[in-house]
Amino acid sequence: MTQSSHHLKPKEIYLACQKILTSQQWHLIADNCTGDNSLDNLPAILSANVKKLGLPAYLPDLARLEAAFYKLTQWQVTLPQKIERFSVNPTLLVINLGWKNLISLLPTYQSRESDIHPEPGATIILLWQDLETGTTRVCEAYDEALLVLKLVVEELDLWHAANDGGIPVSALDAAIERTVKKGIILAPPSGIRRNPETFPHGCIFDEKFLIASVFTLQWHITQLCDLHCKHCYDRSNRTMPDFEEAVRILDDFSAFCRSHYVAGQVSFTGGNPLLYPNFRALYREASKRNLGIAILGNPTSRERIKELKTIEEPVFFQVSLEGLEAHNDQIRGAGHFQRTLRFLQILKDLDIFAMVMLTLTKDNMDQVIPLADVLRHRTDLFTFNRLSMVGEGANLGLPTREAYISFLHAYLEAAKDNPIIAFKDSLINIVRYQNKSGLFGGCTGYGCGAAFNFVSLLSDGEVHACRKFPSPIGNIRRQSLDAIYHSATAQRYRKGCQACHDCDIRPVCGGCLAVSYSHGLNIFEEIDPYCFMDQA
């Protein structure tokens, strides 16, 4: 940091002190502040004259605070080009004072509460520049900030620190997150990122589509299910982890997110995840690890959802509908449609974000927009995936390419009038590219996110790049998630289809590997059979 060469005058610095002193007192004090050290002289001069002039005893400390605050506003910061680990904001100043509540006297922070007054008492003050806005911030040091500063400065291991303090490691994770948000601590950039150099020159993208701040573990915790849907991808008999193994997996996932500087979200699914024995206890363990929790499951009771919300409110609860009532119940079982509508009302009553997903086929494509109208005031978000014709889904079919393209245009038009309609299929970006209406993030916010910002973990430990088709990249019972994620197999899925690499919208598309797979194509070489970018 460097300090500007601006000549400092007491009246420009000690605004709060001037308000407290009489004009005669101020001129008497200020006249003794001369030369280049005037900024530092005034607190000492005030200390020498407190009794003589009958000044408030806290005034020298207030002057020290104002001097530090002013100095900080004048500093020009040169940040390190690369932040490799959590580090202290280089502008941070720490000063020890003998009085509390002095911050409330600063013009910028002056309290609206007239009953806040300076009180004797040792106080540590933190001052720093918000490096995003350039504003100077100040606060009385609080236990959490001091703890985080200790962790970062001494480079302490979080697990050991948590064990020594008898607190969950999630509490330390959350404390670090809050301190980073305040700007006291600087965090390294996310380790989940795509290299822009791998995309064609002139490719249309925003950096937000290349760097993920959240990593999702889509955990198919059990194959048990109270439904038998006609398009189910996997009805195989897989073992499920016992509770101790499941907790170990959560620990491994937490460590992965921490080492890659991303927030972690575990999306419990199945089967029906609510049928996993000890699901409530596992949900609690995920919460203890400061993980966002989502549920992709079937309708359940109000009491069950209230119980989970008491532990931690889920990020969202997703249910599925496959069309209007008659068609949906043909696919998912008699009574499922009405049961789902009643459950959506429960989620609404409990103020839990609700999502409805549809698997699009040639038989229900004409029902998607009418279903969205039915759900308009019943859910927060509605979207669809194209069917992957694997497992029992091989017995169903997809529409023709031409019919699907026409549908996408109609879907985008309907979205203008229905706020719950959301975009997921990456091919929607081709229409938006054609219309010059702006691109969205594609399937997972980063085009095809297979093995990029999420992986699918099956109940028997198999890890797949995407659950919608066989895409094994490792086994968490034998490997760490870190080793699986950085394996050559996972990297191959992340690169996606070679035929897409020169496409202008590649960062937010890449087609759907699952659809390509279910059409018998080489997913690493051959383009999504529904792609119509050649018409753009």
PEFEN-V848784 format. One record per run of one state. SS is the DSSP state (alpha for helix, beta for strand, coil for the rest). FROM is the first residue (numbers start at 1). TO is the last residue. If there is no record, write none. Layout:
# PEFEN-V848784
SS & FROM & TO
SS & FROM & TO
This chain:
# PEFEN-V848784
coil & 1 & 1
beta & 2 & 3
coil & 4 & 9
alpha & 10 & 13
coil & 14 & 14
alpha & 15 & 20
coil & 21 & 22
alpha & 23 & 30
coil & 31 & 37
alpha & 38 & 53
coil & 54 & 58
alpha & 59 & 74
beta & 75 & 76
coil & 77 & 86
beta & 87 & 88
coil & 89 & 92
beta & 93 & 100
coil & 101 & 101
alpha & 102 & 105
coil & 106 & 106
alpha & 107 & 109
coil & 110 & 118
beta & 119 & 129
coil & 130 & 135
beta & 136 & 140
coil & 141 & 142
alpha & 143 & 153
coil & 154 & 157
alpha & 158 & 165
coil & 166 & 168
alpha & 169 & 182
coil & 183 & 184
beta & 185 & 186
coil & 187 & 192
beta & 193 & 193
coil & 194 & 195
alpha & 196 & 198
coil & 199 & 206
alpha & 207 & 209
coil & 210 & 210
beta & 211 & 211
coil & 212 & 213
beta & 214 & 220
coil & 221 & 242
alpha & 243 & 259
coil & 260 & 262
beta & 263 & 269
coil & 270 & 272
alpha & 273 & 275
coil & 276 & 278
alpha & 279 & 288
coil & 289 & 291
beta & 292 & 296
coil & 297 & 301
alpha & 302 & 311
coil & 312 & 315
beta & 316 & 320
coil & 321 & 324
alpha & 325 & 332
coil & 333 & 335
alpha & 336 & 349
coil & 350 & 353
beta & 354 & 360
coil & 361 & 364
alpha & 365 & 375
coil & 376 & 380
beta & 381 & 386
coil & 387 & 390
alpha & 391 & 395
coil & 396 & 400
alpha & 401 & 415
coil & 416 & 420
beta & 421 & 421
coil & 422 & 427
alpha & 428 & 435
coil & 436 & 449
beta & 450 & 450
coil & 451 & 453
beta & 454 & 457
coil & 458 & 461
beta & 462 & 464
coil & 465 & 471
beta & 472 & 475
coil & 476 & 480
alpha & 481 & 485
coil & 486 & 487
alpha & 488 & 495
coil & 496 & 497
alpha & 498 & 500
coil & 501 & 505
alpha & 506 & 508
coil & 509 & 512
alpha & 513 & 518
coil & 519 & 532
alpha & 533 & 535
coil & 536 & 536
